[in-house]
Amino acid sequence: MNRPQLVEKMVEVIKKLPGVGPKMAERLSYHILKMSSNEIDKLIGSIQKARQIIKCCNICYNLSEHNPCFICSDVTREQDIICVVETPQDLIAVSKVKKYKGLYFVLGGALSPLDAIGPGDIRIDKLMKRLKNGNIGEVLIATDTDSKGEITAVYLAEIIKKLGIKVTRLGYGLPVGGDIEYADEITISRAIAGRTEM
Amino acid sequence: MNRPQLVEKMVEVIKKLPGVGPKMAERLSYHILKMSSNEIDKLIGSIQKARQIIKCCNICYNLSEHNPCFICSDVTREQDIICVVETPQDLIAVSKVKKYKGLYFVLGGALSPLDAIGPGDIRIDKLMKRLKNGNIGEVLIATDTDSKGEITAVYLAEIIKKLGIKVTRLGYGLPVGGDIEYADEITISRAIAGRTEM
């Protein structure tokens, strides 16, 4: 005997979510079947409400209940520096630090030649348009430090510098709390290059 | 800045699903916000439809589109043997083997003194009632081989034997494809006890 067809269908749909394998999809499906009506209403309701209300900010492309978002509407922030991140989650990670008081731009991904993701597939045109229109003196690139993020950073730096705008990148080095014994060679060599006087 | 409140709420609700941690809940939430309306309708629709149609069989407590389920309605199956499993997923795993042609009973969990789950919290009364009413000659216990499953098997064996019904348990031994080097001692000792002549 196989799973009932409707459970099968639910498993198939849930399996498409990121990070969810076949076993996990099965487990979630059977859990969902056992949930109370109240719990399931909460789950579906929270999804539908968020999708209804959450908008993509027309300036920075962050997700927010407002458009323009809180950050873009906040005139007390430094208006001449833009931090470029890959995703809204990255934006939140940077903004939690509070060291950065400027504006943001969410690319919506990273360049990836292997996956055929080129400049037209992420918001590079929109970023360039914003840079050309605005009074921006510096772009701080905060893409991931994996190969896709690196390629994106190098590509962006090249085209943004042509506009006469200063381009910076988050500093490399050892993560705080890290054990040097387990750090990889590239990280250590970058930490040496970026060493600071004490 | 934190996540928008509605995203926060969605993350909170999704985090309650089994096997989903805070990071995974965040990833799923942002993915759900990016999904097309068509995709989201499929996801929510498949959940709602399955919850609407899938029933718990009144005889074996398996989940099925029909009540009684296909297995309980199938008169060609052996009617005098019941395989007791913890969950509907376990039932499907056993039924796929096709070696077993009898009936089933889904307990809906296992005894767990540490979690205060006693006989009243799973369907032991309903199992006993079915055994008393029916013409059952053998109960094959197929609970998990972890400590909860073991406790449940021992408890069930004791009370079922009192009804004069034969109780059996799935054989222990090495899993097929397993490497003896990595098998634990208890499994090996049980495999020795259950050795078969070649």
HADDOCK unambig.tbl for C-alpha pairs under 7 A between the chains (distance, minus, plus):
assign (segid A and resid 1 and name CA) (segid B and resid 92 and name CA) 6.23 0.50 0.50
assign (segid A and resid 1 and name CA) (segid B and resid 95 and name CA) 5.52 0.50 0.50
assign (segid A and resid 1 and name CA) (segid B and resid 96 and name CA) 5.72 0.50 0.50
assign (segid A and resid 2 and name CA) (segid B and resid 92 and name CA) 6.20 0.50 0.50
assign (segid A and resid 3 and name CA) (segid B and resid 92 and name CA) 6.72 0.50 0.50
assign (segid A and resid 4 and name CA) (segid B and resid 64 and name CA) 5.73 0.50 0.50
assign (segid A and resid 4 and name CA) (segid B and resid 65 and name CA) 6.48 0.50 0.50
assign (segid A and resid 6 and name CA) (segid B and resid 50 and name CA) 5.23 0.50 0.50
assign (segid A and resid 7 and name CA) (segid B and resid 50 and name CA) 6.12 0.50 0.50
assign (segid A and resid 9 and name CA) (segid B and resid 46 and name CA) 6.67 0.50 0.50
assign (segid A and resid 10 and name CA) (segid B and resid 46 and name CA) 5.20 0.50 0.50
assign (segid A and resid 10 and name CA) (segid B and resid 47 and name CA) 6.03 0.50 0.50
assign (segid A and resid 13 and name CA) (segid B and resid 43 and name CA) 5.89 0.50 0.50
assign (segid A and resid 14 and name CA) (segid B and resid 43 and name CA) 6.96 0.50 0.50
assign (segid A and resid 17 and name CA) (segid B and resid 28 and name CA) 6.96 0.50 0.50
assign (segid A and resid 18 and name CA) (segid B and resid 28 and name CA) 6.73 0.50 0.50
assign (segid A and resid 28 and name CA) (segid B and resid 17 and name CA) 6.97 0.50 0.50
assign (segid A and resid 28 and name CA) (segid B and resid 18 and name CA) 6.74 0.50 0.50
assign (segid A and resid 33 and name CA) (segid B and resid 51 and name CA) 5.71 0.50 0.50
assign (segid A and resid 43 and name CA) (segid B and resid 13 and name CA) 5.89 0.50 0.50
assign (segid A and resid 43 and name CA) (segid B and resid 14 and name CA) 6.95 0.50 0.50
assign (segid A and resid 46 and name CA) (segid B and resid 9 and name CA) 6.67 0.50 0.50
assign (segid A and resid 46 and name CA) (segid B and resid 10 and name CA) 5.21 0.50 0.50
assign (segid A and resid 47 and name CA) (segid B and resid 10 and name CA) 6.03 0.50 0.50
assign (segid A and resid 50 and name CA) (segid B and resid 6 and name CA) 5.23 0.50 0.50
assign (segid A and resid 50 and name CA) (segid B and resid 7 and name CA) 6.12 0.50 0.50
assign (segid A and resid 51 and name CA) (segid B and resid 33 and name CA) 5.71 0.50 0.50
assign (segid A and resid 64 and name CA) (segid B and resid 4 and name CA) 5.75 0.50 0.50
assign (segid A and resid 65 and name CA) (segid B and resid 4 and name CA) 6.49 0.50 0.50
assign (segid A and resid 92 and name CA) (segid B and resid 1 and name CA) 6.23 0.50 0.50
assign (segid A and resid 92 and name CA) (segid B and resid 2 and name CA) 6.19 0.50 0.50
assign (segid A and resid 92 and name CA) (segid B and resid 3 and name CA) 6.73 0.50 0.50
assign (segid A and resid 95 and name CA) (segid B and resid 1 and name CA) 5.56 0.50 0.50
assign (segid A and resid 96 and name CA) (segid B and resid 1 and name CA) 5.74 0.50 0.50
